[in-house]
């Protein structure tokens, strides 16, 4: 995955240049904060919310990859 593709899948490809100009790479996405998004020039609240929701999903995916047993421990099989 690359940042440009990720933004396009969210319907937010117009921000690709800002992410590129500020050297925001895929590895940094899970660490972006609302303040970071404002610094990137993302002024629309709806767009920031969409990005933050997508970032949360990336964090959850990364957490699962780091600890795959967490889900099975939390939800034991019958």
Backbone torsions as a table, in degrees:
resi	resn	phi	psi	omega
1	UNK	NA	142.2	171.0
2	UNK	-123.8	163.6	-173.4
3	UNK	-61.3	-42.4	-178.5
4	UNK	-60.6	-46.1	178.9
5	UNK	-63.6	-42.6	180.0
6	UNK	-60.3	-46.5	179.0
7	UNK	-62.6	-40.7	179.3
8	UNK	-63.1	-39.7	-179.9
9	UNK	-65.6	-24.8	177.9
10	UNK	-86.9	-5.7	-175.9
11	UNK	77.5	22.4	-176.3
12	UNK	-123.7	33.4	-178.4
13	UNK	-60.1	-19.6	179.9
14	UNK	-64.3	-15.6	-179.6
15	UNK	-95.0	0.1	-177.6
16	UNK	-56.2	-43.0	-179.2
17	UNK	-62.5	-39.4	179.5
18	UNK	-66.2	-40.7	178.4
19	UNK	-65.2	-43.6	-179.4
20	UNK	-65.4	-46.1	-179.0
21	UNK	-59.4	-31.1	-178.1
22	UNK	-99.9	14.3	176.2
23	UNK	56.2	37.0	176.3
24	UNK	-85.6	114.2	-179.4
25	UNK	-108.7	169.9	-176.1
26	UNK	-54.0	-39.6	-177.7
27	UNK	-65.9	-20.9	179.9
28	UNK	-90.0	-18.3	-174.8
29	UNK	-52.2	-46.8	-177.5
30	UNK	-63.6	-14.6	-177.3
31	UNK	-99.8	-2.2	-178.8
32	UNK	-67.4	141.3	-179.4
33	UNK	-111.5	167.5	174.7
34	UNK	-56.7	-36.6	178.4
35	UNK	-65.8	-39.9	176.4
36	UNK	-59.2	-43.7	-179.2
37	UNK	-63.6	-39.3	175.8
38	UNK	-63.4	-42.4	178.4
39	UNK	-62.1	-29.2	177.4
40	UNK	-77.0	-6.5	178.3
41	UNK	92.4	15.7	179.0
42	UNK	-87.6	95.4	-171.6
43	UNK	-91.7	-22.7	-178.4
44	UNK	-78.0	125.9	-177.9
45	UNK	-59.3	-42.4	-179.6
46	UNK	-60.7	-41.8	178.7
47	UNK	-67.1	-40.9	177.5
48	UNK	-63.0	-41.2	-179.8
49	UNK	-63.7	-43.1	177.7
50	UNK	-60.4	-43.2	179.1
51	UNK	-65.6	-43.5	-179.8
52	UNK	-64.2	-38.5	176.8
53	UNK	-64.4	-42.7	179.3
54	UNK	-67.4	-36.3	177.1
55	UNK	-65.2	-40.3	176.8
56	UNK	-60.6	-40.1	177.9
57	UNK	-64.4	-38.6	176.9
58	UNK	-63.8	-41.7	178.7
59	UNK	-61.7	-44.6	-179.2
60	UNK	-62.7	-41.0	178.7
61	UNK	-65.1	-40.7	179.1
62	UNK	-66.5	-40.7	178.4
63	UNK	-62.9	-41.1	179.1
64	UNK	-65.4	-39.8	178.9
65	UNK	-66.5	-35.6	179.4
66	UNK	-74.2	-29.1	-175.5
67	UNK	-141.5	71.9	-175.9
68	UNK	-63.7	-20.0	-179.4
69	UNK	-79.2	-16.2	-178.0
70	UNK	-59.7	-43.8	-178.5
71	UNK	-66.1	-44.0	-179.5
72	UNK	-68.7	-30.8	177.3
73	UNK	-71.1	-35.7	-179.5
74	UNK	-76.3	-27.9	-178.0
75	UNK	-128.2	77.8	-178.6
76	UNK	-63.1	148.8	177.9
77	UNK	-76.8	145.6	-179.2
78	UNK	-68.5	NA	NA
